[in-house]
């Protein structure tokens, strides 16, 4: 089981935001630029227990994650909690405001590629450093909510980290099973993703993925909210039994790219099962002539699809989750 650190039954301070047992406090963590300081909430339970770190908006245009974490913060009652939740509903404010895809408009860096960051670096590096040192280092587990970015659509899956510690890996898969979906991907607990916290701090880490920027579908928000609530029950921060699934585990996500620019016409839907060589969709030119037939490189599940009609050469058309 996930070990407990220091949540509940004592004052918690997070970048100057303080909460005594039974209190919920909100405020900001400074990152050297008042425009982009990190909004945080400290929800401190009345009893000692485990601490969950919760991120929304690591990619600022993955809006369902922002809405879901906001709702979680507002719904939690510290008077019935054992332990604590340290949350940010919107980690990447610069990307959120300018609606850029993946990268910050300030320094062109992908926040989910530079963790644990650098306190003396550019804005994105400072945000990453503040998130890890200020929040994650105090936690027993991390849930970093994501979704489809500008041109992507995802119905729902979870990415679980995998490192050198088998017991922590098993806990990451257990957290993934708390979300209402039937697919879990396994990514290395290394590199610049938030999943790297599993290797740095020895805590289980997951990235649930659901939604598309427009419209912000209620089902995607519920996916995150329900999953986080089940994680809190699994960690005994909230009472009640978690509802868990037995998802299929994929270690390979196969991106199918456009070989030519044009208009995208999908032939499959999210979560469709496809066989190797199955048609995923077609790209046509301005006269409607087919210039590319996109096919599944292997059998698997359609985990992500393109939601833009126009496509440029080299952009993603779909992602197939393959199984061993």
Buried (B, 14 or more C-beta within 10 A) or exposed (E): EBEBBBBBBEEBEBBEBBBBBBBBBBBBBBBEEEEBBBBBBBBBBBBBBBBBBBBBBBBBBBBBBBBBBBBBBEEBEBEEBBBBBBBBBBBBBBBBEEEBBBBBEBBEBBBBBBBBBEEEBBBBBBBBBBBBBBBBBBBBBBBBBBBBBBBBBBBBBBBBBBBEBEEBBEBBBBBBBBBBBEBBBBBBBBEBBBBBBBBBBBBBBBBBBBBBBEEBBEEBBBBBBBBBBBBBBBBBBBEEEBBBBEBBBBBBBBEBEBBEBBBBEBBBEBBBEBEEEBEBBBBBEEEEEEBBEBBBBBBBBBBBBBBEEEBEEEBBBBBBBBEE
